[in-house]
Amino acid sequence: MTQSVGITAYGAYLPRLRLDRASIAKAHAWAMPGLRGQGEGERSMADWDEDAITMAVEAARDCLQETDRSSITGAYLASTTLPFADRQNVGVVASALNLGRNIKSMDIAGSMRAGTSGLIAALRGAGQGTTLFAAADARKAKPASTNEFQYGHGAAALMLGSEGIVATFLGSNTVTADFVDHFRGAGEDEDYAWEERWVRDEGYMKIVPETVQGLLDETGVAAGDIDHFIMPCTMGRVASGVAKRLGINDEALRDNLAANVGDTGAAHAILMLAHALEDATPGQKILLVQFGQGADALLFETTDALSSLPARKGVAGAIARGKTETEYMKFLSFQDQVSIDFGMRAEVDNKTALSTEYRKKDMVTGFMGGQCSQCGTVQYPRTLYCVNPNCKAHDSQEPISFADVPAAVMSYTADWLSYSPSPPYYYGQVQFENGGRVLMGFTDVDPEDIAVGTSLKMVFRIKDFDKQRGYRRYFWKAAPAA
Amino acid sequence: MARGIKDKVAIIGMGCSSFGERWDCGAEELMVEAFEEALGDAGIDRSQIEAAWFGTAFDKVHVGGSALPMATTLRLSGIPITRVENMCATGTEALRGAAYAVASGAADIAVAMGVEKLKDTGYGGLPAGSKGTLPDLWVPNGSAPGNFAQLATAYSAKHGISSEDVKQAMAHVSWKSHQNGAKNEKAHLQKAVTMDTILGAPMIAEPLGLFDCCGVSDGSACAILTTPEIAKALGKTDIITIKALQLCLSDGVEASFNSWDGSHFATTRVASKKAYEEAGIKNPREEVSMFEVHDCFSITELVTMEDLYISEEGGAVRDILDGFYDADGGVPCQIDGGLKCFGHPIGASGLRMAYEMYLQLQGKAGERQLKDPRIGMTHNLGGAPHNNVAAVAVIGRMD
């Protein structure tokens, strides 16, 4: 490689809700008492208003921090649960992050390797400019399947480039083999899996060592020199078996986050990579492996710059913000796996005027308001006349982002009448520190956490589903900042 | 300020249908019910009507658009009829149109009609639906109770009055309206309730419980207007005139600027001040005999009594709990049961308020008649606290 490229920043996101696995086991005990053994720990679960796109946005925000958004030259999103089959999903992410128009962009899907294969492709093209690479997944599993216990929902994001590298990309190797351990047919919601013992013996134990060995041979790195070995796998002792076979030290094996997060699908290798970067010290080698119709292996070496990277929430922060959820029916309902009668108010037609949405993309997806150049008043939405009653200047407002402005509750309610997939519907007047004020929906709210004056942060979420047409629209919501 | 229309327009006939779940009636039957009563009261023939204003807000769940439903239903031939809609202030908007037509001389006799057939939606509360293609993209899908409930949290925070005390005063507002509604045979809800029932009711939008919310009703109301001179020529004595009509709309300041504290209606304050000036009222607490205010929610009535300058700022809780707005209090409010008990067929409500004033001023309010009222005021509000239409009318005896 003529020019070093690598990771320049990382970020992570997990939905706040963590489904207590014992609640899953309890719900199925009438038919499957044998599942009781699976009922340990927690798994992350997307709220009704979260999907691969919203989680990718939040992971990217954690990754980008104060980075000048106009410096980003490419954006990629890897997932097997992209909400749109034809409408570029990363385009929504880019709009929400207010990235410029002159960027390369691509969705990567179709396999658990979407995250790692996408990352390899992004790294190979990362010599010029700065690339945002995000991976997110919110897979559904059949009720009472082991996957239901094992899956988690989450996202991770990386910034890639040639300047300010915190982990240099040393190389990658890929083996492609149409080994169908599980599959999800196009248009299907849930996976279908083959016998675990076969997947372990013929799949992981053969394909992964072959892939890693090729990489080690190519880069001239010894297995014993690996400091962090990342291999997502929910089957017990498989990752350690692979490590042993390759000669990788036991201590290098990274925690797969199974205990309290679960397997976040195509995002999981990237999530574990972010987690490793949180723990790594400069000069360490990180080996990343992802199995799926073959395998990808990537090798990184951390640099001194890692220790000067600004603090971020990361995986540890995302894990820490978890709130235990014990309502299994809520989980099913959020995933549309049970149809609750929410009454006629839920029948409202949520057709989106796509032309309106495009015209107001900055305002709605980008959460851009206006600041009057004459009186300085910050306002939302940005309009042609300033809202300040003593100003009312015409065409005077410059765009200003509300996404990262601290805010507080001015007034609010918990509404049991309006339709919400998660009643009651919390909303209220939000007062921003910059002077702006917006009536907003709230999310991630617990009754005891909300009062007049409560500090709020802005999060990107689904606003409404149009189930008649298969569309969904996004907007920002206010969530307690603590 | 303009000279206004004080005493330029007389009300010579009014009608109001029974409000409620009128399963056997469509908007057409409701309109005719009010119209027949008004025509009989005025003692005129429909051919004498020269212009009409038709108020309805949720046309999509009953009659559909335009003023044609009024023209065809009431067989009003060859006259201009205008459909108006200004959310829940629609009824007063119809009254304004007709009053200004008479005051200007454009019509000698004009009619204001408001109607709403709401009980064909299949569920309780106001119809849910699109707020417009752009608002749908970002405005929360909240309900009326959810928006108005926020007044309570902001009011408590601003005045340092505990939420329990505010809740108690809110309950008294509804208790009083139920007491009054029990004496009104046209009211949707005619049963008195106890404070315990009100305070123990299920939550709708915190802190508003079921009894803090008005019902949704079918109904219509109608007013026939002319000049005082023509009224006298028609043989009318005891003439009731309009003293003031004012309307104020939010200009976005409450919603998007940071000067509003969420605890009151900026629009009502402006509209009522102008109305007092137009009507020549210096001290409303002393001079206005009675009010019909827009009690869509108990908290709305509570803060409105301050915005109308009857209670001091922060003083409504005390006045309410002292019984000042009860039927036997200093300034009775919602004598007919208000939106809370008479009901709230949106387009009709502003006119229904005027109807009670009209009956009271003529001494025709039966069991709930107040002693010698001289001036009545209606307050009719559309929208939400942060973005609304406030309409007020002052109606009084001509002498």
Interface residues (C-beta under 8 A of the other chain):
Chain A: G343 M344 R345 V348 D349 N350 K351 T352 A353 T356 E357 K360 M363 V364 T377 Q379 Y380 P381 T383 V387 N388 P389 M410 S411 Y412 T413 A414 D415 W416 L417 S418 Y419 S420 P424 Y425 Y427 G428 Q429 Q431 G435 G436 R437 V438 L439 M440 G441 V452 G453 K463 D464 R473 F475
Chain B: T121 G122 Y123 G125 A128 G129 S130 T133 L134 D136 L137 W138 V139 P140 N141 G142 S143 P145 G146 N147 A149 Q150 L151 T153 A154 S156 A157 P202 M203 I204 A205 E206 L208 D251 G252 V253 A255 S256 F257 N258 S259 D261 G262 H386
